[in-house]
């Protein structure tokens, strides 16, 4: 599955999302967009332990 496919699905879900969950859904979308922009193609298989401490 690609980040684009996930983003497309999450954006479609926004149509049916309860209003009180919309902020959380938008947060998840921004996280996937940021990972994609940073070149993380498969977040579930990425070793994030190698990140520098100043990036945390």
matplotlib code that plots the C-alpha trace (Angstrom):
import matplotlib.pyplot as plt

x = [0.0, 1.3, 1.1, -1.0, -3.5, -3.8, -4.2, -6.9, -8.8, -8.4, -9.7, -12.7, -13.4, -13.5, -16.9, -18.4, -16.3, -18.0, -17.3, -15.6, -13.1, -12.3, -9.3, -7.8, -8.3, -6.8, -3.8, -3.3, -3.5, -0.8, 1.5, 1.2, 1.7, 4.9, 6.3, 5.6, 7.2, 10.3, 10.6, 9.3, 7.6, 6.7, 6.3, 5.4, 8.8, 10.9, 13.4, 12.8, 15.2, 18.0, 16.6, 18.8, 17.6, 17.3, 14.6, 12.4]
y = [0.0, 3.5, 6.7, 8.1, 5.3, 5.8, 9.6, 9.1, 6.7, 8.9, 11.9, 9.9, 8.9, 12.6, 12.7, 10.2, 11.1, 12.3, 15.9, 15.2, 12.9, 15.2, 16.8, 13.4, 12.3, 15.5, 14.9, 11.4, 12.8, 15.4, 12.7, 10.6, 13.7, 14.6, 11.1, 11.0, 14.4, 13.2, 10.2, 7.5, 5.2, 2.4, 3.8, 0.4, -1.0, 2.0, 2.0, 5.4, 4.6, 6.0, 9.5, 12.2, 13.3, 17.0, 15.9, 14.5]
z = [0.0, -0.8, 1.2, -1.6, -1.3, 2.5, 2.1, -0.5, 1.8, 4.8, 2.9, 1.7, 5.3, 6.3, 4.6, 7.0, 10.1, 13.3, 14.0, 17.3, 15.5, 12.6, 14.3, 15.0, 11.5, 10.1, 12.4, 11.0, 7.5, 8.3, 9.7, 6.6, 4.4, 6.4, 6.2, 2.5, 2.0, 3.9, 1.7, 4.1, 1.7, 4.1, 7.7, 9.1, 8.0, 8.7, 11.6, 13.3, 16.1, 13.9, 14.0, 15.6, 19.0, 17.8, 15.3, 18.1]

ax = plt.figure().add_subplot(projection="3d")
ax.plot(x, y, z, "-o")
ax.set_aspect("equal")
plt.show()
